[in-house]
Amino acid sequence: MTGNPQKPDDAAQELPERLARLEEAQTFADREQEQLSEQLAALQARLGELAARLARMEASLGGLSQRLESRPAGAPLAGEDDAVD
């Protein structure tokens, strides 16, 4: 015995209500999952954009580093002005 004090007829009458609540909960969970999937896709796209931007910055800094290392000591960089204002 399960110890359930309900009569079988009472339990049978509650089944449609319980089923409706379960269906509502499933619908809510499905909607939440869809929204989270969309947000995750947007974050993944943004992360890709940021990774590409970081790669461009690293390449730019690498080029600057090479120019600094290859210039003669004391020589100004291209675009620098020796005049002091």
URJOBEL-V146855 format. One record per helix or strand. SS is the DSSP state (H for helix, E for strand). FROM is the first residue (numbers start at 1). TO is the last residue. If there is no record, write none. Layout:
ss: <SS	SS>
from: <FROM	FROM>
to: <TO	TO>
This chain:
ss: <H>
from: <8>
to: <70>
